[in-house]
Amino acid sequence: MEGQAMLDNLKALLGLPEEDVSQDKKLQLILTAAKSRLKLLLGGIEPPEELNYIILDVAIIRFNRIGSEGLSSHTVEGESLSWSDNDFAGYMDDIRSYLDNQKEITKGKVRFL
């Protein structure tokens, strides 16, 4: 999924009109940061398209937390919210499965130098 398509999908998931470009720069920064973090968790491997859902989900989490950075919980009039320290925590099994699959794929290949 190319950058503009990812941005359009993020806007759709957030309920933002596609023609509203007022937050595009902020959304693109969030997407770029989420993708960079996922790349780090993948050991430097460029995130494949099949893991784009992780980038989108984490981008939504981060967008919704704007203004609440650094908080781990918040309570107002009986309503309590809490945030994970690691936005990728819920996806670590998926990331590990992808990496394990990549190891299996490359395990059978012979490399000549």
N, C-alpha and C positions, 0 to 999 in steps of 0.2 A: 504494500500500500504506500503510495507516494505521499509526500508531505502534505499537499493540499487535500488529498482524499482523507488522510488521517485527521487533519484539522477540521474538515467538514463533518466527519464522523463524531469527533469530540463535541463540536457545537451541537449536533443533533442529540447526542446523549445528554448534554447539559440543558437542552431545551432552548438554545439560543437560535434565533433566525439566521439562516445561512447568509442573508444579505447584510446582517449587522456585522461590520468589520471592526467595531470599536474595541473589541477585546482580543483581536486576532494576534497581536504581538505578544500579549501576555500568555495566551493559550499556546502559541508556538514555542515560547520559552519553556513552558511547563512540559510540553511534549518532548522537546530536545533534552531537557534535564532527565526526564523519565527514561528516555531511550539510552542516554549516556550511562545512567546508573544500571540499567539492565545489561548493557554491553559489558560493564565492569563485572557484574555478577556472572556473566557468561565467560569470564576469563579473557575478555578482549574480542570475542567473536561478535561480529555485527549481528544484531537481533534479526532472526528470520521472520518472514511475514506471518508464519503460524503463531508467533508470540506477540503479535501486535495487540492482541486483546489485553495483555498485561500492561503494555504502555498506555493504552486508553484507560484502563481501570485505575491505574496509579495516577494518571493525569487528572481524572475526575476527583479522586481523593484529595490530591494536592490543591486543585482549584477550590474545592469546597472548604479547605482549611485556611485559605488566604485570610490573614488577619488574626489567625489563631496559632501561628507558628510558635513552637516552644511549649505550648500547653500540652499536658498529658490528659487532663480531664477538665470539665467545666460543668457547673451545676447552677441552674437558674430556676427558681420557683418549682422545685421538685423534679425538674427535667435534668437528667445527667447525661453528659456526653463524654466519651473517652476516645483517645487516639492511640494507635500503635506507634511505637518508637521506629518501626521499620515498615514503610508502606508496602514493601515487597514480601513481608513475612507470609502472607496468605498464598503466595505464588512460589515459594521455595521448592515445594514438591514438584511442581511443573517444570521449574528451571532445572532441578536435578535430573528429572526424567529426560529432558531434552539433552543435557550434557552427557548423561549415560548412553543415550541413543547415539550421539555423535561419536563417543568412544568406541561403541560396537561397530559403527560404520567404518571408522578408520582403522580398527584393529585388524581387519582382514586385508588391508591394502599394504603393498610392499612399495617402499620408496627407494629410488635410486638417486644417489648424489653424484 
